[in-house]
Amino acid sequence: MSHAEFVAAYASGTVRVRVDRERAAKLVSARLMLPFVLLPLLGLAVALALTGRLFAGIALFLLVLAFRYGIRASSQGFVLSRALHNPAFYEEVLTAGVLSFEKE
């Protein structure tokens, strides 16, 4: 199914779309280079805790974890939204098996 057909079918409700949660989370994490952002922040949180700023370190650590879980939780919606608006991304996620659909 082409991208234009997919968008039209989704808008009319004649297709049921399934986004694989794990693959979507990995795709979004890789595209945002999440490990390269989160690891230094986690290190900073530990450093704060070790240098006497325990509450600031714990707060930063919890914020980083919440950010990670928020990104992972919203990855399915991001993949679907982007697939509806970008034909190249639609082909990429379809080929990778992140997005699948069935006609109703």
PAPATI-39453 format. One record per residue: y, x, z of N, C-alpha, C in turn. Coordinates in steps of 0.001 Angstrom, whole numbers, always signed. Layout:
BEGIN
- Y, X, Z, Y, X, Z, Y, X, Z .
...
//
This chain:
BEGIN
- -1169, +849, +0, +0, +0, +0, +1236, +898, +0 .
- +2150, +612, -877, +3372, +1416, -963, +4299, +1090, +215 .
- +5299, +1919, +364, +6237, +1728, +1479, +6989, +407, +1344 .
- +7446, +90, +143, +8188, -1159, -59, +7302, -2368, +248 .
- +6053, -2315, -165, +5122, -3408, +132, +4869, -3515, +1636 .
- +4755, -2373, +2289, +4534, -2350, +3728, +5706, -2982, +4474 .
- +6910, -2609, +4106, +8106, -3150, +4767, +8194, -4660, +4549 .
- +7933, -5099, +3324, +7988, -6527, +3031, +6902, -7286, +3791 .
- +5707, -6737, +3846, +4608, -7391, +4563, +4870, -7426, +6059 .
- +5436, -6373, +6599, +5747, -6338, +8030, +6839, -7356, +8359 .
- +7845, -7433, +7500, +8941, -8379, +7731, +8446, -9829, +7659 .
- +7504, -10088, +6778, +6993, -11453, +6643, +5885, -11757, +7648 .
- +5366, -10753, +8309, +4333, -10964, +9316, +2930, -11093, +8763 .
- +2722, -10656, +7528, +1393, -10774, +6911, +525, -9549, +7135 .
- +1039, -8588, +7860, +267, -7379, +8135, +329, -7082, +9633 .
- -799, -6674, +10178, -855, -6288, +11589, -886, -4760, +11646 .
- +96, -4192, +12321, +256, -2735, +12369, -289, -2218, +13692 .
- -1008, -1108, +13606, -1540, -444, +14802, -1081, +1009, +14783 .
- -453, +1428, +15872, -17, +2822, +16016, -873, +3451, +17113 .
- -1597, +4508, +16772, -2445, +5204, +17739, -1555, +5889, +18771 .
- -1727, +5494, +20027, -845, +5960, +21097, -902, +7476, +21284 .
- -2096, +8034, +21336, -2240, +9476, +21577, -1683, +10302, +20407 .
- -2030, +9901, +19210, -1532, +10649, +18043, -28, +10531, +17901 .
- +508, +9345, +18200, +1962, +9160, +18127, +2659, +10035, +19163 .
- +2101, +10098, +20365, +2701, +10927, +21415, +2679, +12400, +21019 .
- +1580, +12852, +20440, +1496, +14247, +20002, +2471, +14531, +18869 .
- +2595, +13586, +17937, +3502, +13764, +16807, +4954, +13854, +17279 .
- +5355, +12940, +18139, +6733, +12929, +18630, +7001, +14170, +19480 .
- +6035, +14535, +20304, +6183, +15732, +21138, +6352, +16975, +20272 .
- +5582, +17066, +19218, +5688, +18227, +18328, +7009, +18228, +17563 .
- +7437, +17066, +17105, +8691, +16999, +16352, +9906, +17313, +17206 .
- +9856, +16938, +18473, +10971, +17216, +19375, +10863, +18589, +20022 .
- +9776, +19291, +19739, +9495, +20588, +20356, +9581, +20451, +21874 .
- +8956, +19414, +22379, +9031, +19068, +23789, +8559, +20175, +24729 .
- +7459, +20873, +24444, +7056, +21939, +25367, +8108, +23037, +25510 .
- +8817, +23331, +24436, +9834, +24380, +24497, +11068, +23953, +25287 .
- +11231, +22668, +25480, +12336, +22156, +26274, +11913, +21977, +27732 .
- +10713, +21431, +27917, +10283, +21088, +29265, +9854, +22291, +30099 .
- +9192, +23254, +29496, +8710, +24398, +30274, +9843, +25186, +30950 .
- +10929, +25510, +30259, +12026, +26193, +30970, +12645, +25337, +32070 .
- +12719, +24027, +31837, +13284, +23162, +32875, +12369, +23080, +34094 .
- +11059, +23054, +33865, +10133, +23070, +34996, +10226, +24396, +35746 .
- +10376, +25485, +35018, +10569, +26792, +35658, +11831, +26834, +36482 .
- +12887, +26239, +35961, +14143, +26169, +36706, +13981, +25337, +37977 .
- +13219, +24256, +37881, +12976, +23416, +39057, +12236, +24200, +40139 .
- +11240, +24969, +39744, +10501, +25786, +40711, +11408, +26866, +41295 .
- +12208, +27478, +40441, +13131, +28518, +40922, +14128, +27946, +41928 .
- +14630, +26761, +41664, +15547, +26116, +42616, +14855, +25877, +43948 .
- +13631, +25403, +43888, +12896, +25122, +45120, +12623, +26405, +45905 .
- +12327, +27482, +45199, +12009, +28740, +45876, +13240, +29448, +46441 .
- +14402, +29158, +45903, +15626, +29824, +46378, +16368, +29010, +47429 .
- +15725, +27983, +47970, +16341, +27243, +49067, +16948, +25915, +48680 .
- +16990, +25607, +47441, +17526, +24310, +47000, +16345, +23377, +46704 .
- +15605, +23072, +47747, +14352, +22329, +47630, +14561, +20954, +47007 .
- +15529, +20215, +47490, +15726, +18854, +46996, +16209, +18846, +45547 .
- +17039, +19811, +45190, +17480, +19904, +43794, +16293, +20260, +42896 .
- +15431, +21140, +43361, +14245, +21512, +42594, +13291, +20352, +42421 .
- +13072, +19617, +43497, +12186, +18444, +43408, +12784, +17394, +42489 .
- +14087, +17160, +42603, +14751, +16163, +41757, +14658, +16549, +40288 .
- +14907, +17819, +39966, +14812, +18261, +38575, +13384, +18146, +38069 .
- +12429, +18520, +38898, +11025, +18427, +38517, +10648, +16982, +38202 .
- +11067, +16059, +39048, +10764, +14643, +38824, +11488, +14098, +37592 .
- +12707, +14546, +37354, +13433, +14124, +36150, +12738, +14605, +34879 .
- +12254, +15832, +34893, +11546, +16375, +33727, +10265, +15591, +33479 .
- +9520, +15298, +34534, +8299, +14509, +34366, +8605, +13100, +33858 .
- +9654, +12478, +34384, +10040, +11139, +33927, +10462, +11168, +32465 .
- +11175, +12206, +32069, +11588, +12351, +30669, +10365, +12464, +29765 .
- +9393, +13278, +30180, +8169, +13459, +29393, +7421, +12134, +29239 .
- +7249, +11422, +30344, +6537, +10148, +30273, +7328, +9112, +29481 .
- +8640, +9151, +29561, +9454, +8231, +28774, +9323, +8476, +27284 .
- +9309, +9727, +26898, +9136, +10066, +25482, +7772, +9619, +24996 .
- +6742, +9896, +25777, +5385, +9513, +25385, +5225, +7991, +25326 .
- +5851, +7284, +26247, +5732, +5829, +26272, +6449, +5173, +25098 .
- +7522, +5760, +24640, +8292, +5166, +23548, +7875, +5689, +22177 .
- +6883, +6541, +22122, +6515, +7169, +20848, +5963, +6172, +19838 .
- +5247, +5156, +20283, +4715, +4173, +19341, +5831, +3415, +18635 .
- +6812, +2983, +19387, +7941, +2277, +18784, +8734, +3160, +17852 .
- +8881, +4428, +18226, +9599, +5371, +17376, +8880, +5560, +16045 .
- +7572, +5732, +16098, +6792, +5954, +14870, +6883, +4728, +13970 .
- +6726, +3543, +14532, +6796, +2330, +13717, +8183, +2143, +13115 .
- +9217, +2321, +13915, +10579, +2159, +13422, +10894, +3153, +12314 .
- +10512, +4387, +12533, +10785, +5419, +11528, +9971, +5190, +10260 .
- +8734, +4713, +10401, +7891, +4430, +9233, +8463, +3287, +8408 .
- +9101, +2345, +9064, +9705, +1234, +8330, +10949, +1658, +7557 .
- +11624, +2705, +8010, +12879, +3113, +7385, +12781, +4340, +6485 .
- +11698, +5101, +6592, +11601, +6363, +5859, +10276, +6429, +5101 .
- +10316, +6338, +3766, +9072, +6357, +2984, +8254, +7645, +3153 .
- +8914, +8792, +3243, +8182, +10055, +3399, +7474, +10100, +4756 .
- +8139, +9637, +5794, +7517, +9605, +7120, +6365, +8611, +7137 .
- +6519, +7479, +6452, +5453, +6479, +6351, +4196, +7103, +5749 .
- +4354, +7833, +4673, +3204, +8485, +4036, +2582, +9521, +4962 .
- +3426, +10252, +5680, +2933, +11294, +6587, +2086, +10700, +7720 .
- +2586, +9654, +8363, +1844, +9083, +9487, +620, +8307, +9017 .
- +678, +7760, +7822, -480, +7070, +7270, -1591, +8066, +6971 .
- -1225, +9199, +6386, -2189, +10247, +6069, -2772, +10868, +7336 .
- -1942, +11029, +8361, -2392, +11649, +9619, -3217, +10689, +10473 .
- -3253, +9429, +10122, -4015, +8466, +10885, -3299, +7940, +12110 .
- -2009, +8193, +12204, -1221, +7692, +13341, -961, +6209, +13164 .
- -738, +5790, +11938, -406, +4405, +11623, -1536, +3807, +10789 .
- -1961, +2623, +11160, -2938, +1890, +10356, -2530, +424, +10360 .
- -3017, -315, +9413, -2648, -1720, +9326, -3795, -2515, +8699 .
- -3760, -3783, +8926, -4712, -4686, +8297, -3969, -5963, +7940 .
- -4324, -6502, +6791, -3678, -7723, +6338, -4297, -8902, +7067 .
- -3426, -9853, +7392, -3908, -11052, +8081, -4194, -12161, +7107 .
//
